[in-house]
């Protein structure tokens, strides 16, 4: 790339400001035509120049480390999803069975085993602990940032700053940072998807043949991460890569299309073969019902008639601004004119846009919908924004302070929750600090000021700081309080003592292993379904065997004193002995559903 010739004359629209720090001057200004820049870069507008500035280039990773440290310090594993996945990994571990996932002694068919194996990998050198399942999601988040940088280099080698651009944009997504610390499968799937797309990216521009081995290997790992849904994110891009590379079917010959299709088919066979190395033994061990669930029933149930999370097709649309916050409130990123680019960069734009749009439409057509199902798409969405970044302007008139307005709205939410009571709200809501709205309003005012004075090289820094600051404030002000409803330390001694004594214990309601890993429990509880079942259990169980039940409000008068009452999942968890239940009709009536 030609060396930059520095001129004393600066463009009038981006004046030098006294006291501006290197971190704020992330975007360079367009140079005059005679400055030595390539002709296609003259019209690209501001760019983030992180080349030669390792501290600035490392700031997105430092931000992730900061959020991770706060997250791991302030909370543990939350029920029901995180504790359920940890319980599955724990049961596989103590049973010594790395093939068949189990929960409460029954085969667990909802998810493949790759995440559980990664949990085991951290337990091998250090033993079973509660910390590694909290650290693992953040390790995967950092791996996703590195995979995204690698994919950006493969997609547009003519844009050396693209990896830095996309890292900044992705690390600034508030929702991604919030979800990155959750023990779940979506960030892991996103890592595998990004790596599977790298062979597709290398086939663009230069016309290199699609590499079968890496595509098949990473697609196979994606299948082991979250099942057949992984195909939605990879297969359309792999199949349509020639058309993204050369728009118009007239440019594609039959031999070229046939050769590409054969490579995709071979990669699919390799991926299915890798998945079959686990599927076939697990199906044999789990029985016919489990085999049907993992081979067809679970995926078909979500696609055709969802057995969980069934929503209308438009369910995701209202959430798109939140998914891309704060960049969704920067219209210049989306409305910018396409800059002149090399052929491979143009092909990369088409590939990324086509992949995101196709996957989003397919996910919208699937009946089962959850917001976190879109998390694997977020890296590709910000990659598309980064490919447009050289020609984008964030500071676009009065619309730029929308980020500050959004944060101000977040500040009003805890105020409303604190002054307007509701019986179904979690018990920690009235304890929200009055300083939280003030801090959020201060962040909003700072964002408003940045939006007013920022030009060019500082415009993207403002939303990034606001998105990061919003998440940190919510972690300190909200997550810290919410975590007090998910601490099982006072409950565990009763359950551990009952298991050691062979008494067993019971749980009235749905139980999904919330206490299994933290208590190192191995025996599943009895789950009575109604008042008659409670009476039967109390009459047959050991007198000291405990029973747990969640409830709202206050305990009725006249009940025997419980062993324990504590806050749990926004309600109260109460514990009685079987002897108390068997000898008190009012208590048995209270425990009935």
Buried (B, 14 or more C-beta within 10 A) or exposed (E): EEEEEEEEEEEEEBEEEEEEEEBBBBBBBBBEEEBBBEEBBBBBBBBBBBBEBEEBBEBBBEBBEEBBEBBBEBBBBBBBBBBBBBBBBBBBBEEEEBBBBBBBEEBBBBBBBBBBBBBBEBBEEEEBEEEBBBBBBBBBBBBBBBBBBBBBBBBBBBBEBBBBBBBBBBBBBBBBBBBBBBBBBBBBBBBBBBBBBBBBBBBBBEEEEBBBEBBBBBBBBBBBBBBBBBBBBBBBBBBBBBBBBBEEEEEBEEEEEEEBBEBBEBBBEBBBEBBEEBBEEBBEBBEEEBBBBBBEBBBEBBBEEBEEBEBEEEBBEEEEBEBBBBBBBBBBBEEBEEBBBBEBBBBBBBBBBBBBEBBBEBBBEBBBBBBBBBBBBBBBBBBBBBBBBBBBBBBBEEBBBBBBBBBBEBBEBBBEBBEEEEEEEBBBBEEBBEEBBEBBBBBBEBBBEBBEEBBBBBBBBBBBBBBBBBBBBBBBBBBBBBBBBBBBEEBBEBBBEBBEEEBBBBBBEEBBBBBBBBBBBEBBBBBBEEBEBBBEBBEEBBEBBBBBBBBEEEBEEEBBEBBBBBBBBBBBBBBBBBBBBBEBEEBBEBBBE
